[in-house]
Amino acid sequence: MIAEPILDDVVKALAGADLGEEISARLRKEWPDIHFTYCQDDDIAAATPVRECETFNLYLVAGGEGCISFTRDTDRATGIVVAEIEAWED
């Protein structure tokens, strides 16, 4: 389970942060019971974020029954994906 206030705290922790592969390790130090993954937002095709921000989105994942899947159910969630939104130049 990942409570809504934790999601809000993660958003605050990421605000203004330099995102990249190392962000997962930094977040795990703060929340050791949660598995964090970093990727680009355009790598995620079939999920809806639980938090949308200017430079990143947060997605929840649930593990169980042998598979990992995206979820919006905070009671089933075991991990958070930090998905960076790439700024495209025109």
N, C-alpha and C positions, 0 to 999 in steps of 0.2 A: 504494500500500500504506500502510495506517495500522496500525502495530504496537500490540499490546495495551497495552504500557507507556505509549504516548502517550494512549490512551483513559483510562487511570488518571490521568495527569497533567492531562488536561483536566477530569476530574471534580474533582480537587483544586483546580484553578484556579477552578472555578465554585462550589465550596462556600462558601456564605454570600454570594455575589456578588448584586448587584442585576441581575436578568435583564431584558433588553429588546433592542431593535434594535441598540444600540451594542455589545453583547457580541460580535458577530461580528467587528467591527473590532479589538477588544481581543485576541481569540484569534488573529486573523490576524497580529498583531504578534509573538506568541510562536511561532507555527507558520506561517510564510509559505507553505509548500508545500501547505498543506491549505486547502481551501475550507470556510468555516463559514457556516451559515445558521441563523437564529433563527426560531422560530414557536411557536405554542401546541400543546401535545401533542394536544389534541382535534381539531386540523386534520389529523392523520395517522391514516388509517383502516386501511390495509392493510400495516402493517409492524410488526416486532417490534424493540424497542429492544435495543441491545447493552450498554447500561448503564442501570439504573433507579435513580433517586435520589428523595429526598423531594419536591424542588421542580422537578425536570427529568428528562427522559430523553434519552439520546443515541442517535441513529440514524446508520447509515452509508449513504452514497450512492455509487454507482458510475456513472461516465460511460463511454460506449463504444457503438459501433455506432449513434451518432446520438441515443441516448436516455439520460436519466438515470433511474436506478431505485434503490430501496432494496436493500440487501444486508446480510447478516451476515458476509460473507466479507471479512476484513480485507486479504487479498491483492488484492482487486479494488477496494477502497474508495479513493475520491479526495476525499471530503468528509465532514463531520460536521454533522448537524442537531442543534442544541440546542433541545429542545422543552420549553417551560416548562409545568409542571402548574399549572393555575389552582386556587387554593384557593376552594372554594365555601362560602359561608356558608349555614347552615340557617335 
